[in-house]
Amino acid sequence: MNRERLSSRLGFILLSAGCAIGCGNVWKFPWMAGSYGGGGFVLIYILCLIFLGLPVMIMEFSLGRAAQASPVKMYQKLQKPGQKWHIHGYFALLGNIALMSFYTVVAGWMLYYFYRFVTGNTADIGFVSMITNPGVNMLFMGIVVVIGFLVLSFNLQGGLERITKYMMVALLFLMIVLAVNSITMDGAKEGLKFYLLPDFGKINANVVVGAMNQAFFSLSLGIGSMAIFGSYIDKKRTLMGESINVIILDTFVAITAGLIIFPACFTYNMEVGAGPGLLFDTMATVFNNMAGGRLWGSIFFLFMVFAAMSTVFAVFENILACVRELTGWSRPKGCVVCGIVLFLTSTTTALGYSKFAFQPFAEGTAWLDFWDFIVSYNLLPLGSLIFVIFCCSKRYGWGWNNLLAEANAGTGPKVKNWMKPIFCIVVPIAVIIIYVMGLISFPWK
């Protein structure tokens, strides 16, 4: 099977950023920031992106580009004879499936709110009533799955790359418009102070764990999502430069999402620590109480749909690429089979607040929390740790010199030898410590 290629550098950057940019930025990041005290969480999050996220992203891109394969085949091309690193490739595939098992439902929520605002039917809209309605959840989750794999059934350049380019440009434009609107609200000063000024007294172990997990979740690191896009590009540009571009775009969207939401929270006296329902209940209240609210609400949730679908397309592509390399199937056949499997696994989350209730952890948790625990608390940090060990260990893995050669091929900023302690010592130690802290502080039953 010939390796497909992206047509341009812009396509690669927007597609990789599209994988990173999504519900993690515009839905999860604001409610995490609100729940963990605002500015202090934002500061730790940015530090985690720079010192942990950037090195791991460079490694993922490097492995994908060097192997020219998806995670399930990548290690087999790069590991030494007899080694078992390729087992992680199968966990990466399972991680992408687990991620989409709740992400498709969240994307469906965005689509549902957009539909309600476009039709002007927002009087009784509410987060709890939505998630406990099995028909709404199944219908809109199904629409997301069908649209996702329908786009991917075309070739890489004509389907995924073309759609993502237009969607990402529209997303960035809509975000700027909405942010400008929010910072003119009456409560903007208080909202921005809470969001951007760190209160160091609120920074504790839970905040650090939450920030690292959010950084990996936001960048889709540890489950091969970036590696697959590395396999689609040439060696004209260094991978540090490309990683920096992706992280800047990703961070811009996350920070701007907070600029949209927190001034609105303080203007309308909404609870900033409301959790997963923050975005839905807060913004619906805002739009229902402002002049031109139907129009602004439609624009806002259209932007949310774009953000969510950019990640759905990208992770679906990762799953599809892995399955096609294992089976040799064509794109259309792979799309049909993968679509059916993802629809079935996503049904757990879609019905998890009604017909198929499941409380895996503390009171009030559901299937969404179970899948998020598998991905955010385990597969993302542990997968990132495996990438680091494989790339840094000359004896047992690929080795620093191979990583350096691959990452630095082309023009642009290069990884320097003096950075090796950061990549190979600081990153794995930090990930291990924060991972253990996360398990200790997790709200078990």
Buried (B, 14 or more C-beta within 10 A) or exposed (E): EEEBBBEEBBBBBBBBBBBBBBBBBBBBBBBBBBBBBBBBBBBBBBBBBEBBBBBBBBBBBBBBBBBBBBBBBBBEEBBEEEBEBBEBBBBBBBBBBBBBBBBBBBBBBBBBBBBBBBEEEBEEBBBEEBBBBBEBBBBBBBBBBEBBBEBBBBEBBEBBBBBBBEBBEEBBEBBBBBBEBBBEBEBBEBBBBBBBEBBEEBBEEBBBBBBBBBBBBBBBBBBBBBBBBBBBBEEEBBBBBBBBBBBEBBBBBBBBBBBBBBBBBBBBEBEBEBEBBBBBBBBBBBBBEBEEBBEBBBBBBBBBBBBBBBBBBBBBBBBBBBBBBBEEBEBEBBBBBBBEBBBEBBBBBBBBBBEBEBBBBEEEBBBBBBBBBBBBBBBBBBBBBBBBBBBBEEEEBBBBEBBBEBBBBBEBBBBEEEBBEBBBEBBBEBBEBBBEBBEEBEEEE
